[in-house]
Amino acid sequence: MTLQTELQINIVINNYTQRSGSYSSNYEYLLLDNLASSSYSNLFRSDLKNLKIKTKDGTNCPVLYLPSYGSQPSAILVRVPVGKISQTTKLLLEVYDTSTSFSSTLSTGGEVLMFDANNDTYSQFFMSYSGLSINNDSTDGGRFLRARFVPSLDGSSPTSLFTTFASGGSLSNNRVTVARFKRISGCVDVNDNAIYHGTSTGTYMMQVDYNLTTYQEDIKVTSLNWDGEKSYLLFNGAKTLVQVNSNDAYASGSDEEGNYKQYHFHGRVSNGFSSASDYLEGFDRNNPTKVYTNTYNEVEIAPGWFSTNQFDEYNYVDLKWLLIFPSPILAANSIPTITVTQKDAKTGIRLYKGSHEYTKAYRGSTLMWDADDADMADTGLHIPDKIKNKNWDWVF
């Protein structure tokens, strides 16, 4: 195991605002789904398992390695301490030799929830109905979960893929749902805050191919419940859906029905995590609705109508895995731009007294410069370029 190089992940949020005090987690979660397309990808294993991630001060960040599928690349979910996230966040990316293979250090089952059709029994994660089946997958030798639309005329059973393990997360922590599909097409709805036989709605993605409905119109639309639509199918084939639900409280109170909060709602649906992804986004500021619940409900993926315009086969989706985690960096603070570059070079000089190194210089109690801080404000002490980054032995 040899460290080959140390790169830098740069995360920029143009309109970053501080999260409100309602956010309760100690961590932020980032889905790094574009590493394989960086100019340094020749250094990475195809599964990214020779990469480690640290904060700028060297704190290890637990990661979950997510497999590639078809045209969808491998990805990494990384957990970052909340105090390390800002408008311009920089993380260190350690690249080891490609013969090295690390295992995931971020466990699932707490804040991070996951169903993997290759390894998990679907009956432990979803309500059972006649449209569900596990199938062998010739693409990766694993399996996928098929959810077919099977109408229930008496309403006694689900007609869509409905989770049983996702409820209970804090409403103030936001929710990001990532679903990787072997196949998603036709008429499909996804509600990330659903109640079986209920009316609760979170971020609601509606994808309709009108040619497959009774309307028989050649229109294909993907829409978001609060704002916007696109006149084509955003998700068609082997795709990754990223769906965001943000509830940022701006007021609270109580009445005869109990304690409530009022929220700024932000929703987003996209085919990736960063600003390079195709996405729909909607905001609803100062929504007056009084919300008395304080936890999220389940996730519903609902194939609907038919698979052909002959109305001879019901629509279906094939799910590889489903991942759910809180992430205010995306949910409350718009969409990050994520790039991989060379590690920032340190400016300043190294001070020694004997064998002891001093990385900072003071005038009295005033810090004049810090060798580890390239962005420090001008303090009036200017160091010639010819002596920067050299180990001079200064005695004082």
Secondary structure as the mmCIF struct_conf table of DSSP 4:
data_model
#
loop_
_struct_conf.conf_type_id
_struct_conf.id
_struct_conf.beg_label_comp_id
_struct_conf.beg_label_asym_id
_struct_conf.beg_label_seq_id
_struct_conf.end_label_comp_id
_struct_conf.end_label_asym_id
_struct_conf.end_label_seq_id
STRN STRN1 LEU A 3 VAL A 12
TURN_TY1_P TURN_TY1_P1 ASN A 14 ASN A 15
HELX_LH_PP_P HELX_LH_PP_P1 GLN A 18 SER A 20
TURN_TY1_P TURN_TY1_P2 GLY A 21 SER A 22
BEND BEND1 ASN A 26 ASN A 26
STRN STRN2 TYR A 27 LEU A 32
HELX_RH_3T_P HELX_RH_3T_P1 LEU A 35 SER A 37
BEND BEND2 SER A 38 SER A 38
TURN_TY1_P TURN_TY1_P3 SER A 39 TYR A 40
HELX_RH_3T_P HELX_RH_3T_P2 SER A 41 LEU A 43
BEND BEND3 PHE A 44 PHE A 44
TURN_TY1_P TURN_TY1_P4 SER A 46 ASP A 47
TURN_TY1_P TURN_TY1_P5 LYS A 49 ASN A 50
STRN STRN3 LEU A 51 THR A 55
TURN_TY1_P TURN_TY1_P6 LYS A 56 ASP A 57
STRN STRN4 ASN A 60 ASN A 60
STRN STRN5 VAL A 63 LEU A 66
STRN STRN6 TYR A 69 TYR A 69
TURN_TY1_P TURN_TY1_P7 GLY A 70 SER A 71
STRN STRN7 GLN A 72 GLN A 72
HELX_LH_PP_P HELX_LH_PP_P2 PRO A 73 SER A 74
STRN STRN8 ALA A 75 PRO A 81
HELX_RH_3T_P HELX_RH_3T_P3 VAL A 82 LYS A 84
BEND BEND4 GLN A 87 GLN A 87
STRN STRN9 THR A 88 TYR A 96
TURN_TY1_P TURN_TY1_P8 THR A 98 SER A 99
HELX_LH_PP_P HELX_LH_PP_P3 PHE A 102 SER A 104
BEND BEND5 LEU A 106 LEU A 106
HELX_LH_PP_P HELX_LH_PP_P4 SER A 107 SER A 107
BEND BEND6 THR A 108 VAL A 112
STRN STRN10 LEU A 113 ASP A 116
TURN_TY1_P TURN_TY1_P9 ALA A 117 ASN A 119
BEND BEND7 ASP A 120 ASP A 120
HELX_RH_3T_P HELX_RH_3T_P4 TYR A 122 GLN A 124
TURN_TY1_P TURN_TY1_P10 PHE A 125 PHE A 125
STRN STRN11 PHE A 126 PHE A 126
TURN_TY1_P TURN_TY1_P11 SER A 130 GLY A 131
STRN STRN12 LEU A 132 ASN A 136
TURN_TY1_P TURN_TY1_P12 SER A 138 ASP A 140
BEND BEND8 GLY A 141 GLY A 142
STRN STRN13 ARG A 143 ARG A 148
TURN_TY1_P TURN_TY1_P13 LEU A 153 ASP A 154
BEND BEND9 GLY A 155 GLY A 155
BEND BEND10 SER A 157 SER A 157
BEND BEND11 THR A 159 SER A 160
STRN STRN14 LEU A 161 PHE A 162
STRN STRN15 THR A 163 THR A 163
BEND BEND12 THR A 164 PHE A 165
TURN_TY1_P TURN_TY1_P14 SER A 167 GLY A 168
STRN STRN16 SER A 170 SER A 170
HELX_RH_3T_P HELX_RH_3T_P5 LEU A 171 ASN A 173
STRN STRN17 ARG A 175 ARG A 183
STRN STRN18 ILE A 184 ILE A 184
BEND BEND13 GLY A 186 GLY A 186
STRN STRN19 CYS A 187 ALA A 194
TURN_TY1_P TURN_TY1_P15 TYR A 196 HIS A 197
BEND BEND14 GLY A 198 GLY A 198
BEND BEND15 GLY A 202 THR A 203
STRN STRN20 TYR A 204 ASP A 209
HELX_RH_3T_P HELX_RH_3T_P6 TYR A 210 LEU A 212
BEND BEND16 THR A 213 THR A 213
TURN_TY1_P TURN_TY1_P16 THR A 214 TYR A 215
STRN STRN21 LYS A 220 LEU A 224
BEND BEND17 ASN A 225 ASP A 227
STRN STRN22 GLU A 229 LYS A 230
BEND BEND18 SER A 231 TYR A 232
BEND BEND19 LEU A 234 LEU A 234
STRN STRN23 GLY A 237 GLY A 237
BEND BEND20 ALA A 238 ALA A 238
STRN STRN24 THR A 240 ASP A 255
TURN_TY1_P TURN_TY1_P17 GLU A 256 GLU A 257
STRN STRN25 GLY A 258 SER A 270
BEND BEND21 ASN A 271 SER A 274
TURN_TY1_P TURN_TY1_P18 SER A 275 ALA A 276
BEND BEND22 SER A 277 SER A 277
STRN STRN26 TYR A 279 ASP A 284
TURN_TY1_P TURN_TY1_P19 ARG A 285 ASN A 286
HELX_LH_PP_P HELX_LH_PP_P5 THR A 289 LYS A 290
STRN STRN27 VAL A 291 VAL A 291
STRN STRN28 THR A 295 THR A 295
STRN STRN29 GLU A 298 GLY A 304
BEND BEND23 TRP A 305 TRP A 305
STRN STRN30 PHE A 306 PHE A 306
BEND BEND24 SER A 307 THR A 308
TURN_TY1_P TURN_TY1_P20 ASN A 309 GLN A 310
BEND BEND25 PHE A 311 PHE A 311
BEND BEND26 GLU A 313 GLU A 313
STRN STRN31 TYR A 314 TYR A 314
STRN STRN32 TYR A 316 PHE A 325
HELX_RH_AL_P HELX_RH_AL_P1 PRO A 328 ALA A 331
TURN_TY1_P TURN_TY1_P21 ALA A 332 ALA A 332
BEND BEND27 ASN A 333 ASN A 333
STRN STRN33 THR A 337 GLN A 342
HELX_LH_PP_P HELX_LH_PP_P6 LYS A 343 LYS A 346
BEND BEND28 GLY A 348 GLY A 348
STRN STRN34 LEU A 351 LYS A 353
TURN_TY1_P TURN_TY1_P22 GLY A 354 SER A 355
STRN STRN35 HIS A 356 TYR A 358
STRN STRN36 LYS A 360 ARG A 363
TURN_TY1_P TURN_TY1_P23 GLY A 364 SER A 365
STRN STRN37 THR A 366 ASP A 370
TURN_TY1_P TURN_TY1_P24 ALA A 371 ASP A 372
TURN_TY1_P TURN_TY1_P25 ALA A 374 ASP A 375
HELX_LH_PP_P HELX_LH_PP_P7 MET A 376 ASP A 378
BEND BEND29 GLY A 380 GLY A 380
HELX_RH_3T_P HELX_RH_3T_P7 ASP A 385 ILE A 387
TURN_TY1_P TURN_TY1_P26 LYS A 388 ASN A 389
#
